[in-house]
């Protein structure tokens, strides 16, 4: 199912196999206590951010019914979508060069094709994971 967000009184709907990502806030503090300046964030090839909205996925046309006669006019087939693995609220790492930057009233966002998503993180960042041997 397609996802959307509201920017003021306008609804922004993400289409196809794309996701809308809010970038990390420049000047964020790292786990070690350092602040990351804007210039360091802009030079990264891989970016991270929170998923704000998700498109419906990859379109899959409905299969033709072979029991009908081919010369009969048929209804327009409905398009179904194969959903994406990513969900609203996920934290993702993606290839920055494949993303499109858009400026909205509430700030800067990136429209990222699903094929550019490298990692999806659903575990809250403040929860400590057990060590793997």
C-alpha positions in Angstrom: 0.0 0.0 0.0 1.3 3.4 -0.9 2.3 5.7 1.9 2.2 9.4 2.2 3.0 12.3 4.5 1.4 15.7 4.9 3.4 18.8 4.4 1.2 21.5 5.8 -2.1 21.1 4.1 -0.6 19.2 1.1 -0.3 15.4 0.8 2.9 14.0 -0.6 2.5 10.6 -2.1 5.5 8.4 -3.0 5.1 6.5 -6.2 6.5 3.2 -7.5 9.6 1.6 -5.9 10.8 4.7 -4.2 11.0 5.8 -0.6 11.1 9.2 1.1 14.0 9.6 3.6 14.6 12.4 6.0 18.4 12.9 6.2 20.4 12.9 9.5 20.5 16.3 11.1 23.7 18.1 10.4 25.8 18.7 13.5 24.6 15.5 15.0 26.6 14.1 17.9 28.2 10.7 17.4 28.3 8.0 20.0 31.8 9.0 21.0 30.7 12.6 21.7 31.9 14.3 18.5 29.8 16.6 16.4 29.6 15.9 12.7 29.8 19.2 10.6 27.7 19.8 7.5 30.8 19.5 5.2 31.5 16.0 6.5 28.0 14.8 5.9 27.9 16.2 2.3 31.1 14.2 1.3 29.7 10.8 2.3 28.9 8.3 -0.5 26.6 6.3 1.7 23.9 8.2 3.7 21.5 7.2 6.4 18.1 8.5 7.4 14.6 7.7 8.6 12.0 6.4 6.2 9.1 8.9 6.1 7.0 7.3 3.3 7.1 4.3 1.1 5.8 3.8 -2.5 3.4 1.0 -3.4 6.2 -1.2 -4.8 6.9 -2.9 -8.1 3.9 -3.0 -10.5 2.8 -6.4 -11.5 0.1 -6.6 -14.2 -2.7 -9.0 -13.7 -2.5 -12.2 -15.7 -5.0 -12.5 -18.6 -7.8 -14.9 -18.2 -7.3 -17.5 -21.0 -10.9 -18.8 -20.7 -12.2 -15.6 -22.4 -12.3 -15.2 -26.1 -9.5 -13.0 -27.2 -11.6 -10.9 -29.6 -14.0 -9.8 -26.8 -13.3 -6.3 -25.4 -11.8 -6.7 -22.0 -11.8 -4.5 -19.0 -8.6 -2.6 -18.2 -6.5 -4.9 -16.0 -5.9 -3.7 -12.5 -2.3 -3.2 -11.6 -1.1 -4.9 -8.4 2.1 -4.1 -6.7 4.8 -6.3 -5.2 5.4 -4.5 -1.8 8.8 -3.2 -0.7 10.6 -4.7 2.3 11.2 -1.3 3.9 8.5 0.3 6.1 7.8 3.7 7.4 9.9 4.4 10.5 12.8 2.2 9.4 16.4 3.5 9.5 18.1 2.9 6.2 21.6 3.3 4.7 21.5 4.2 1.0 23.7 5.2 -1.9 23.6 9.0 -1.9 24.4 9.5 -5.6 21.3 7.6 -6.6 19.0 9.7 -4.4 17.2 12.9 -5.4 17.2 15.8 -3.0 14.0 17.7 -2.6 13.3 20.8 -0.5 9.9 21.0 1.2 8.4 23.5 3.6 9.5 21.3 6.6 13.0 20.7 5.4 15.2 18.6 3.1 14.3 15.1 2.1 15.7 12.5 -0.3 13.7 10.4 -2.7 15.6 7.1 -2.9 15.0 4.2 -5.4 14.6 1.0 -3.5 17.5 -0.6 -5.4 19.8 1.9 -3.7 18.9 0.9 -0.2 21.9 -1.0 1.3 20.7 -1.8 4.9 17.4 -1.6 6.8 17.5 -1.2 10.5 14.3 -1.8 12.5 15.7 -2.3 16.0 15.6 0.8 18.0 19.0 2.4 18.1 19.1 2.7 21.9 18.6 -1.1 22.4 21.9 -3.0 22.9 22.2 -6.1 20.8 23.7 -9.4 22.2 27.2 -10.1 21.0 27.5 -12.7 18.2 30.3 -15.4 18.5 
